[in-house]
């Protein structure tokens, strides 16, 4: 079982049940969009952001990204990190049909996929990767931001890394810096740049 210091913010109770079997941590469900109006719950999340830090782990669909965005804006201070699950298409066992976008949520992810998501976010070790951080300029020079086809290139890279397709350039930068050192990023691009550029 993974020991996580930060409080983990998830969308619903089934996400919490799934995570509770994998991690020992405070897990707080937002109740979906209920968080937009629940000041008491938001106050609790703000408290954890300032004390232990929080990890936001929502589904990789539009609703999940909307909740992430809301929390980012509603929590003015503290340690806030994002954990992303990859785009996996399918249907949760308890549901009669797939979600509107056809993607599995946190509750539908395999345990190993969730463990890998925590690893990629850099929360299984206390130290961030050593060395120079990856910068916005690095993303630009790699054609991953600020160019006409950057969104397509970013999606290709995100897919190859097992990240959701809806990440912005800023979110991708945050995840990459948690996952690897700048030298590893540049080496990865030089080794697979042709395949990324052709997508």
DOMARRO-588204 format. One record per residue (C-alpha): z, x, y; residue number from 0. Coordinates in pm, whole numbers, plus 50000, padded with zeros to 5 digits. Layout:
REM residues N
@up=Z&east=X&north=Y&tornu=NUM
...
***
This chain:
REM residues 199
@up=50000&east=50000&north=50000&tornu=0
@up=49905&east=50134&north=50344&tornu=1
@up=50188&east=50179&north=50592&tornu=2
@up=50063&east=50083&north=50941&tornu=3
@up=50281&east=50138&north=51248&tornu=4
@up=50082&east=49912&north=51482&tornu=5
@up=50083&east=49532&north=51471&tornu=6
@up=49758&east=49395&north=51331&tornu=7
@up=49595&east=49099&north=51505&tornu=8
@up=49378&east=48878&north=51282&tornu=9
@up=49213&east=48540&north=51329&tornu=10
@up=49377&east=48318&north=51069&tornu=11
@up=49641&east=48276&north=50802&tornu=12
@up=49403&east=48360&north=50516&tornu=13
@up=49320&east=48690&north=50685&tornu=14
@up=49693&east=48758&north=50708&tornu=15
@up=49742&east=48676&north=50338&tornu=16
@up=49458&east=48911&north=50241&tornu=17
@up=49591&east=49198&north=50453&tornu=18
@up=49951&east=49150&north=50341&tornu=19
@up=49844&east=49252&north=49990&tornu=20
@up=49703&east=49583&north=50124&tornu=21
@up=49918&east=49692&north=50417&tornu=22
@up=50280&east=49702&north=50515&tornu=23
@up=50272&east=49605&north=50883&tornu=24
@up=50338&east=49325&north=51129&tornu=25
@up=50036&east=49092&north=51099&tornu=26
@up=49983&east=48830&north=51368&tornu=27
@up=49719&east=48555&north=51329&tornu=28
@up=49570&east=48419&north=51652&tornu=29
@up=49490&east=48078&north=51509&tornu=30
@up=49129&east=48138&north=51611&tornu=31
@up=49057&east=48018&north=51963&tornu=32
@up=49413&east=47884&north=51990&tornu=33
@up=49503&east=48223&north=52137&tornu=34
@up=49312&east=48130&north=52455&tornu=35
@up=49584&east=47876&north=52543&tornu=36
@up=49895&east=47998&north=52359&tornu=37
@up=50091&east=48195&north=52621&tornu=38
@up=50388&east=48250&north=52387&tornu=39
@up=50171&east=48410&north=52119&tornu=40
@up=49985&east=48612&north=52381&tornu=41
@up=50321&east=48734&north=52514&tornu=42
@up=50417&east=48851&north=52166&tornu=43
@up=50087&east=49039&north=52128&tornu=44
@up=50137&east=49200&north=52473&tornu=45
@up=50485&east=49310&north=52364&tornu=46
@up=50349&east=49483&north=52054&tornu=47
@up=50063&east=49641&north=52253&tornu=48
@up=50320&east=49809&north=52480&tornu=49
@up=50566&east=49909&north=52206&tornu=50
@up=50394&east=49992&north=51875&tornu=51
@up=50032&east=49935&north=51974&tornu=52
@up=49799&east=49675&north=51824&tornu=53
@up=49498&east=49683&north=51597&tornu=54
@up=49247&east=49401&north=51645&tornu=55
@up=49077&east=49307&north=51318&tornu=56
@up=48861&east=48999&north=51358&tornu=57
@up=48553&east=48882&north=51172&tornu=58
@up=48219&east=49042&north=51264&tornu=59
@up=48068&east=48719&north=51390&tornu=60
@up=48032&east=48584&north=51745&tornu=61
@up=48367&east=48405&north=51731&tornu=62
@up=48545&east=48722&north=51621&tornu=63
@up=48388&east=48924&north=51900&tornu=64
@up=48477&east=48653&north=52151&tornu=65
@up=48844&east=48673&north=52046&tornu=66
@up=48832&east=49054&north=52069&tornu=67
@up=48689&east=49035&north=52419&tornu=68
@up=48950&east=48783&north=52529&tornu=69
@up=49235&east=48998&north=52399&tornu=70
@up=49097&east=49309&north=52570&tornu=71
@up=49099&east=49124&north=52902&tornu=72
@up=49431&east=48945&north=52850&tornu=73
@up=49633&east=49255&north=52760&tornu=74
@up=49654&east=49475&north=53070&tornu=75
@up=49849&east=49764&north=52918&tornu=76
@up=49939&east=49924&north=52590&tornu=77
@up=49764&east=50085&north=52297&tornu=78
@up=49480&east=49860&north=52179&tornu=79
@up=49245&east=49970&north=51904&tornu=80
@up=48969&east=49787&north=51723&tornu=81
@up=48903&east=49785&north=51351&tornu=82
@up=48563&east=49659&north=51246&tornu=83
@up=48445&east=49524&north=50913&tornu=84
@up=48079&east=49557&north=50818&tornu=85
@up=47831&east=49272&north=50814&tornu=86
@up=47853&east=49140&north=50458&tornu=87
@up=47671&east=48817&north=50388&tornu=88
@up=47818&east=48562&north=50154&tornu=89
@up=48078&east=48285&north=50126&tornu=90
@up=48455&east=48298&north=50089&tornu=91
@up=48580&east=48151&north=49759&tornu=92
@up=48793&east=47884&north=49919&tornu=93
@up=48508&east=47751&north=50137&tornu=94
@up=48244&east=47502&north=50031&tornu=95
@up=47967&east=47673&north=50226&tornu=96
@up=47907&east=47998&north=50415&tornu=97
@up=48005&east=48037&north=50780&tornu=98
@up=47752&east=47950&north=51052&tornu=99
@up=47629&east=48311&north=51061&tornu=100
@up=47659&east=48356&north=50684&tornu=101
@up=47894&east=48655&north=50711&tornu=102
@up=48212&east=48713&north=50516&tornu=103
@up=48526&east=48734&north=50725&tornu=104
@up=48830&east=48953&north=50679&tornu=105
@up=48962&east=48729&north=50402&tornu=106
@up=48638&east=48772&north=50203&tornu=107
@up=48625&east=49152&north=50220&tornu=108
@up=48696&east=49364&north=49916&tornu=109
@up=49019&east=49565&north=49939&tornu=110
@up=48832&east=49897&north=49942&tornu=111
@up=48610&east=49781&north=50232&tornu=112
@up=48921&east=49697&north=50433&tornu=113
@up=49085&east=50031&north=50352&tornu=114
@up=48768&east=50208&north=50465&tornu=115
@up=48769&east=50007&north=50790&tornu=116
@up=49122&east=50131&north=50863&tornu=117
@up=49016&east=50486&north=50782&tornu=118
@up=48715&east=50467&north=51013&tornu=119
@up=48938&east=50342&north=51293&tornu=120
@up=49149&east=50654&north=51256&tornu=121
@up=49477&east=50471&north=51195&tornu=122
@up=49559&east=50618&north=50856&tornu=123
@up=49633&east=50953&north=51016&tornu=124
@up=49842&east=51013&north=51324&tornu=125
@up=49596&east=51261&north=51471&tornu=126
@up=49254&east=51185&north=51613&tornu=127
@up=48973&east=51413&north=51496&tornu=128
@up=49016&east=51754&north=51660&tornu=129
@up=48753&east=51896&north=51892&tornu=130
@up=48546&east=51764&north=52177&tornu=131
@up=48504&east=51385&north=52194&tornu=132
@up=48167&east=51216&north=52167&tornu=133
@up=48061&east=51106&north=52516&tornu=134
@up=47842&east=50839&north=52672&tornu=135
@up=47598&east=51117&north=52752&tornu=136
@up=47577&east=51204&north=52381&tornu=137
@up=47488&east=50842&north=52304&tornu=138
@up=47225&east=50844&north=52577&tornu=139
@up=47070&east=51172&north=52459&tornu=140
@up=47060&east=51033&north=52105&tornu=141
@up=46874&east=50724&north=52229&tornu=142
@up=47168&east=50498&north=52145&tornu=143
@up=47221&east=50372&north=52502&tornu=144
@up=47019&east=50336&north=52820&tornu=145
@up=46674&east=50337&north=52656&tornu=146
@up=46439&east=50046&north=52588&tornu=147
@up=46499&east=50044&north=52211&tornu=148
@up=46861&east=50165&north=52211&tornu=149
@up=47004&east=49839&north=52072&tornu=150
@up=46776&east=49863&north=51770&tornu=151
@up=46866&east=50228&north=51713&tornu=152
@up=47236&east=50148&north=51752&tornu=153
@up=47210&east=49868&north=51494&tornu=154
@up=47041&east=50106&north=51249&tornu=155
@up=47316&east=50366&north=51295&tornu=156
@up=47591&east=50103&north=51272&tornu=157
@up=47441&east=49967&north=50951&tornu=158
@up=47424&east=50316&north=50800&tornu=159
@up=47793&east=50369&north=50888&tornu=160
@up=47903&east=50029&north=50751&tornu=161
@up=47984&east=49887&north=51096&tornu=162
@up=47900&east=49540&north=51228&tornu=163
@up=47568&east=49496&north=51410&tornu=164
@up=47718&east=49336&north=51722&tornu=165
@up=47893&east=49647&north=51862&tornu=166
@up=47820&east=49740&north=52221&tornu=167
@up=47755&east=50104&north=52311&tornu=168
@up=48112&east=50135&north=52445&tornu=169
@up=48261&east=49989&north=52126&tornu=170
@up=48044&east=50218&north=51913&tornu=171
@up=48165&east=50517&north=52114&tornu=172
@up=48529&east=50418&north=52051&tornu=173
@up=48470&east=50386&north=51676&tornu=174
@up=48271&east=50709&north=51648&tornu=175
@up=48547&east=50905&north=51822&tornu=176
@up=48800&east=50764&north=51573&tornu=177
@up=48575&east=50848&north=51279&tornu=178
@up=48446&east=51197&north=51351&tornu=179
@up=48434&east=51499&north=51575&tornu=180
@up=48146&east=51553&north=51819&tornu=181
@up=48007&east=51833&north=51601&tornu=182
@up=47993&east=51599&north=51300&tornu=183
@up=47821&east=51332&north=51508&tornu=184
@up=47554&east=51575&north=51632&tornu=185
@up=47502&east=51711&north=51280&tornu=186
@up=47468&east=51357&north=51144&tornu=187
@up=47205&east=51276&north=51407&tornu=188
@up=47006&east=51593&north=51345&tornu=189
@up=47011&east=51526&north=50971&tornu=190
@up=46914&east=51159&north=50996&tornu=191
@up=46758&east=51132&north=51342&tornu=192
@up=46413&east=51059&north=51211&tornu=193
@up=46527&east=50760&north=51007&tornu=194
@up=46737&east=50629&north=51298&tornu=195
@up=46452&east=50674&north=51549&tornu=196
@up=46198&east=50500&north=51326&tornu=197
@up=46401&east=50182&north=51279&tornu=198
***
